[in-house]
Amino acid sequence: MSERILWLEPGGDNPRNSEDNFVTLKNGQILFVYSHYTGKSIDDNAVYLV
């Protein structure tokens, strides 16, 4: 069973969010990393921040 932890809605200059992963660090903290696209395009070749 999965539980939704965080919901990142697309918006004006953020047409989509994609590819994500949770990583448990050695100190027990959890790191969440995801692709955050910017601009107006929802295409796969849209500009994104890493």
MMTF fields as JSON, N, C-alpha, C and O atoms, coordinates in Angstrom:
{
  "mmtfVersion": "1.0.0",
  "mmtfProducer": "UNKNOWN",
  "numBonds": 199,
  "numAtoms": 200,
  "numGroups": 50,
  "numChains": 1,
  "numModels": 1,
  "chainsPerModel": [1],
  "groupsPerChain": [50],
  "chainIdList": ["A"],
  "bondAtomList": [4, 2, 8, 6, 12, 10, 16, 14, 20, 18, 24, 22, 28, 26, 32, 30, 36, 34, 40, 38, 44, 42, 48, 46, 52, 50, 56, 54, 60, 58, 64, 62, 68, 66, 72, 70, 76, 74, 80, 78, 84, 82, 88, 86, 92, 90, 96, 94, 100, 98, 104, 102, 108, 106, 112, 110, 116, 114, 120, 118, 124, 122, 128, 126, 132, 130, 136, 134, 140, 138, 144, 142, 148, 146, 152, 150, 156, 154, 160, 158, 164, 162, 168, 166, 172, 170, 176, 174, 180, 178, 184, 182, 188, 186, 192, 190, 196, 194],
  "bondOrderList": [1, 1, 1, 1, 1, 1, 1, 1, 1, 1, 1, 1, 1, 1, 1, 1, 1, 1, 1, 1, 1, 1, 1, 1, 1, 1, 1, 1, 1, 1, 1, 1, 1, 1, 1, 1, 1, 1, 1, 1, 1, 1, 1, 1, 1, 1, 1, 1, 1],
  "groupList": [{"groupName": "MET", "atomNameList": ["N", "CA", "C", "O"], "elementList": ["N", "C", "C", "O"], "formalChargeList": [0, 0, 0, 0], "bondAtomList": [1, 0, 2, 1, 3, 2], "bondOrderList": [1, 1, 2], "singleLetterCode": "M", "chemCompType": "L-PEPTIDE LINKING"}, {"groupName": "SER", "atomNameList": ["N", "CA", "C", "O"], "elementList": ["N", "C", "C", "O"], "formalChargeList": [0, 0, 0, 0], "bondAtomList": [1, 0, 2, 1, 3, 2], "bondOrderList": [1, 1, 2], "singleLetterCode": "S", "chemCompType": "L-PEPTIDE LINKING"}, {"groupName": "GLU", "atomNameList": ["N", "CA", "C", "O"], "elementList": ["N", "C", "C", "O"], "formalChargeList": [0, 0, 0, 0], "bondAtomList": [1, 0, 2, 1, 3, 2], "bondOrderList": [1, 1, 2], "singleLetterCode": "E", "chemCompType": "L-PEPTIDE LINKING"}, {"groupName": "ARG", "atomNameList": ["N", "CA", "C", "O"], "elementList": ["N", "C", "C", "O"], "formalChargeList": [0, 0, 0, 0], "bondAtomList": [1, 0, 2, 1, 3, 2], "bondOrderList": [1, 1, 2], "singleLetterCode": "R", "chemCompType": "L-PEPTIDE LINKING"}, {"groupName": "ILE", "atomNameList": ["N", "CA", "C", "O"], "elementList": ["N", "C", "C", "O"], "formalChargeList": [0, 0, 0, 0], "bondAtomList": [1, 0, 2, 1, 3, 2], "bondOrderList": [1, 1, 2], "singleLetterCode": "I", "chemCompType": "L-PEPTIDE LINKING"}, {"groupName": "LEU", "atomNameList": ["N", "CA", "C", "O"], "elementList": ["N", "C", "C", "O"], "formalChargeList": [0, 0, 0, 0], "bondAtomList": [1, 0, 2, 1, 3, 2], "bondOrderList": [1, 1, 2], "singleLetterCode": "L", "chemCompType": "L-PEPTIDE LINKING"}, {"groupName": "TRP", "atomNameList": ["N", "CA", "C", "O"], "elementList": ["N", "C", "C", "O"], "formalChargeList": [0, 0, 0, 0], "bondAtomList": [1, 0, 2, 1, 3, 2], "bondOrderList": [1, 1, 2], "singleLetterCode": "W", "chemCompType": "L-PEPTIDE LINKING"}, {"groupName": "PRO", "atomNameList": ["N", "CA", "C", "O"], "elementList": ["N", "C", "C", "O"], "formalChargeList": [0, 0, 0, 0], "bondAtomList": [1, 0, 2, 1, 3, 2], "bondOrderList": [1, 1, 2], "singleLetterCode": "P", "chemCompType": "L-PEPTIDE LINKING"}, {"groupName": "GLY", "atomNameList": ["N", "CA", "C", "O"], "elementList": ["N", "C", "C", "O"], "formalChargeList": [0, 0, 0, 0], "bondAtomList": [1, 0, 2, 1, 3, 2], "bondOrderList": [1, 1, 2], "singleLetterCode": "G", "chemCompType": "PEPTIDE LINKING"}, {"groupName": "ASP", "atomNameList": ["N", "CA", "C", "O"], "elementList": ["N", "C", "C", "O"], "formalChargeList": [0, 0, 0, 0], "bondAtomList": [1, 0, 2, 1, 3, 2], "bondOrderList": [1, 1, 2], "singleLetterCode": "D", "chemCompType": "L-PEPTIDE LINKING"}, {"groupName": "ASN", "atomNameList": ["N", "CA", "C", "O"], "elementList": ["N", "C", "C", "O"], "formalChargeList": [0, 0, 0, 0], "bondAtomList": [1, 0, 2, 1, 3, 2], "bondOrderList": [1, 1, 2], "singleLetterCode": "N", "chemCompType": "L-PEPTIDE LINKING"}, {"groupName": "PHE", "atomNameList": ["N", "CA", "C", "O"], "elementList": ["N", "C", "C", "O"], "formalChargeList": [0, 0, 0, 0], "bondAtomList": [1, 0, 2, 1, 3, 2], "bondOrderList": [1, 1, 2], "singleLetterCode": "F", "chemCompType": "L-PEPTIDE LINKING"}, {"groupName": "VAL", "atomNameList": ["N", "CA", "C", "O"], "elementList": ["N", "C", "C", "O"], "formalChargeList": [0, 0, 0, 0], "bondAtomList": [1, 0, 2, 1, 3, 2], "bondOrderList": [1, 1, 2], "singleLetterCode": "V", "chemCompType": "L-PEPTIDE LINKING"}, {"groupName": "THR", "atomNameList": ["N", "CA", "C", "O"], "elementList": ["N", "C", "C", "O"], "formalChargeList": [0, 0, 0, 0], "bondAtomList": [1, 0, 2, 1, 3, 2], "bondOrderList": [1, 1, 2], "singleLetterCode": "T", "chemCompType": "L-PEPTIDE LINKING"}, {"groupName": "LYS", "atomNameList": ["N", "CA", "C", "O"], "elementList": ["N", "C", "C", "O"], "formalChargeList": [0, 0, 0, 0], "bondAtomList": [1, 0, 2, 1, 3, 2], "bondOrderList": [1, 1, 2], "singleLetterCode": "K", "chemCompType": "L-PEPTIDE LINKING"}, {"groupName": "GLN", "atomNameList": ["N", "CA", "C", "O"], "elementList": ["N", "C", "C", "O"], "formalChargeList": [0, 0, 0, 0], "bondAtomList": [1, 0, 2, 1, 3, 2], "bondOrderList": [1, 1, 2], "singleLetterCode": "Q", "chemCompType": "L-PEPTIDE LINKING"}, {"groupName": "TYR", "atomNameList": ["N", "CA", "C", "O"], "elementList": ["N", "C", "C", "O"], "formalChargeList": [0, 0, 0, 0], "bondAtomList": [1, 0, 2, 1, 3, 2], "bondOrderList": [1, 1, 2], "singleLetterCode": "Y", "chemCompType": "L-PEPTIDE LINKING"}, {"groupName": "HIS", "atomNameList": ["N", "CA", "C", "O"], "elementList": ["N", "C", "C", "O"], "formalChargeList": [0, 0, 0, 0], "bondAtomList": [1, 0, 2, 1, 3, 2], "bondOrderList": [1, 1, 2], "singleLetterCode": "H", "chemCompType": "L-PEPTIDE LINKING"}, {"groupName": "ALA", "atomNameList": ["N", "CA", "C", "O"], "elementList": ["N", "C", "C", "O"], "formalChargeList": [0, 0, 0, 0], "bondAtomList": [1, 0, 2, 1, 3, 2], "bondOrderList": [1, 1, 2], "singleLetterCode": "A", "chemCompType": "L-PEPTIDE LINKING"}],
  "groupTypeList": [0, 1, 2, 3, 4, 5, 6, 5, 2, 7, 8, 8, 9, 10, 7, 3, 10, 1, 2, 9, 10, 11, 12, 13, 5, 14, 10, 8, 15, 4, 5, 11, 12, 16, 1, 17, 16, 13, 8, 14, 1, 4, 9, 9, 10, 18, 12, 16, 5, 12],
  "groupIdList": [1, 2, 3, 4, 5, 6, 7, 8, 9, 10, 11, 12, 13, 14, 15, 16, 17, 18, 19, 20, 21, 22, 23, 24, 25, 26, 27, 28, 29, 30, 31, 32, 33, 34, 35, 36, 37, 38, 39, 40, 41, 42, 43, 44, 45, 46, 47, 48, 49, 50],
  "secStructList": [7, 7, 7, 7, 7, 7, 7, 7, 7, 7, 5, 6, 6, 5, 7, 7, 3, 3, 3, 3, 3, 3, 3, 3, 7, 6, 6, 1, 7, 3, 3, 3, 3, 3, 3, 3, 3, 7, 1, 1, 7, 7, 1, 6, 6, 1, 7, 3, 3, 7],
  "xCoordList": [0.843, 0.0, 0.889, 1.87, 0.557, 1.328, 0.513, -0.718, 1.221, 0.583, 1.122, 2.334, 0.235, 0.671, 1.254, 0.578, 2.526, 3.237, 3.203, 3.044, 3.354, 3.468, 2.802, 2.968, 2.054, 1.412, 1.867, 1.544, 2.624, 3.144, 2.328, 2.518, 1.431, 0.543, 1.283, 2.108, 1.003, 1.528, 0.841, -0.256, 1.477, 0.888, 1.442, 2.097, 1.196, 1.551, 2.905, 2.969, 3.986, 5.321, 5.926, 7.142, 5.073, 5.496, 4.512, 3.636, 4.657, 3.67, 3.63, 2.624, 4.722, 4.703, 5.897, 6.914, 5.754, 6.832, 6.947, 5.958, 8.144, 8.337, 9.471, 10.116, 9.713, 10.797, 11.171, 11.766, 10.826, 11.122, 11.617, 11.458, 12.223, 12.696, 12.94, 13.331, 12.706, 13.03, 14.281, 14.404, 15.212, 16.442, 16.603, 16.487, 16.869, 17.157, 18.661, 19.451, 19.044, 20.451, 20.996, 20.229, 22.316, 22.955, 22.537, 22.5, 22.216, 21.822, 20.331, 19.833, 19.614, 18.204, 17.254, 16.053, 17.773, 16.916, 16.499, 17.184, 15.362, 14.868, 15.008, 14.57, 15.629, 15.817, 14.857, 14.778, 14.125, 13.216, 13.762, 14.007, 13.954, 14.491, 13.518, 12.992, 13.27, 12.378, 12.757, 13.437, 12.322, 12.529, 11.411, 10.23, 11.798, 10.848, 10.986, 11.977, 10.001, 10.053, 9.539, 8.613, 10.157, 9.73, 9.374, 9.672, 8.753, 8.346, 6.887, 6.12, 6.512, 5.108, 4.845, 3.691, 5.888, 5.723, 5.587, 6.218, 4.76, 4.667, 5.436, 5.404, 6.135, 6.886, 8.08, 8.57, 8.546, 9.694, 10.973, 11.877, 11.073, 12.29, 12.174, 12.947, 11.229, 11.08, 12.267, 12.923, 12.535, 13.641, 13.285, 12.134, 14.247, 13.992, 15.18, 16.308, 14.917, 15.952, 16.265, 15.365, 17.528, 17.93, 18.467, 18.866],
  "yCoordList": [-1.172, 0.0, 1.236, 1.294, 2.213, 3.456, 4.59, 4.566, 5.565, 6.715, 7.97, 8.11, 8.889, 10.145, 11.025, 11.345, 11.415, 12.231, 13.705, 14.587, 13.953, 15.317, 15.385, 14.479, 16.439, 16.628, 17.966, 19.011, 17.946, 19.164, 19.463, 18.838, 20.412, 20.768, 21.55, 22.405, 21.274, 22.135, 23.498, 23.615, 24.513, 25.844, 26.715, 26.212, 27.997, 28.96, 28.759, 28.503, 28.867, 28.71, 27.356, 27.168, 26.436, 25.091, 24.097, 23.58, 23.824, 22.998, 21.543, 20.859, 21.066, 19.688, 19.419, 20.11, 18.425, 17.869, 16.417, 15.809, 15.855, 14.516, 13.81, 14.403, 12.563, 11.754, 12.128, 13.179, 11.28, 11.575, 10.33, 9.206, 10.563, 9.451, 9.903, 11.045, 9.001, 9.213, 8.406, 7.261, 8.995, 8.306, 8.456, 9.56, 7.351, 7.425, 7.598, 6.763, 8.699, 8.998, 8.206, 7.666, 8.135, 7.38, 7.859, 7.071, 9.167, 9.707, 9.523, 10.005, 8.822, 8.536, 9.541, 9.285, 10.683, 11.664, 11.142, 10.31, 11.642, 11.246, 12.429, 13.539, 12.175, 13.197, 12.897, 11.76, 13.918, 13.787, 14.632, 15.826, 14.013, 14.693, 14.498, 13.402, 15.577, 15.463, 16.471, 17.458, 16.23, 17.161, 18.188, 17.84, 19.463, 20.576, 21.348, 22.049, 21.22, 21.875, 23.304, 23.586, 24.203, 25.599, 26.002, 25.275, 27.125, 27.608, 27.287, 27.063, 27.266, 27.048, 25.688, 25.266, 24.989, 23.723, 22.542, 22.509, 21.576, 20.323, 19.207, 18.058, 19.543, 18.56, 18.019, 18.668, 16.831, 16.209, 17.021, 16.897, 17.845, 18.639, 20.039, 20.931, 20.236, 21.528, 21.752, 20.801, 23.004, 23.358, 22.896, 23.027, 22.36, 21.941, 22.268, 22.41, 22.385, 22.634, 21.325, 20.539, 21.098, 19.866, 20.226, 19.344],
  "zCoordList": [0.0, 0.0, 0.0, 0.74, -0.815, -0.843, -0.235, -0.232, 0.27, 0.901, 0.244, 0.078, -0.133, -0.725, 0.372, 1.35, 0.2, 1.164, 0.763, 1.607, -0.527, -1.037, -2.396, -3.212, -2.65, -3.947, -4.496, -3.932, -5.606, -6.225, -7.472, -8.515, -7.357, -8.461, -9.54, -9.217, -10.831, -11.882, -11.811, -11.265, -12.354, -12.332, -13.439, -14.351, -13.376, -14.419, -15.07, -16.272, -14.32, -14.886, -14.507, -14.56, -14.13, -13.74, -14.353, -13.659, -15.673, -16.35, -15.902, -16.096, -15.3, -14.815, -13.909, -13.971, -13.085, -12.274, -12.696, -13.106, -12.601, -13.14, -12.408, -11.543, -12.746, -12.21, -10.778, -10.536, -9.859, -8.461, -7.743, -8.219, -6.579, -5.782, -4.347, -4.102, -3.406, -1.997, -1.689, -2.123, -0.942, -0.551, 0.955, 1.486, 1.646, 3.076, 3.246, 2.804, 3.894, 4.113, 5.293, 6.09, 5.405, 6.482, 7.859, 8.804, 7.988, 9.29, 9.578, 10.595, 8.683, 8.892, 8.262, 8.179, 7.814, 7.15, 5.784, 5.19, 5.289, 3.975, 3.03, 3.332, 1.877, 0.848, -0.293, -0.758, -0.748, -1.882, -3.023, -2.852, -4.194, -5.363, -6.514, -6.708, -7.294, -8.445, -9.52, -9.237, -10.749, -11.857, -11.828, -11.791, -11.845, -11.804, -13.113, -13.321, -13.99, -15.294, -15.177, -14.416, -15.946, -15.965, -17.386, -18.334, -17.534, -18.846, -19.099, -18.164, -20.352, -20.722, -21.34, -21.425, -21.775, -22.493, -21.541, -20.484, -21.924, -21.163, -21.866, -21.425, -22.969, -23.743, -22.963, -22.039, -23.339, -22.687, -22.842, -22.016, -23.874, -24.071, -23.463, -23.815, -22.568, -21.89, -20.963, -20.54, -20.654, -19.757, -18.349, -17.933, -17.614, -16.244, -15.345, -15.817, -14.057, -13.065, -12.361, -12.067, -12.095, -11.405, -10.048, -9.288]
}
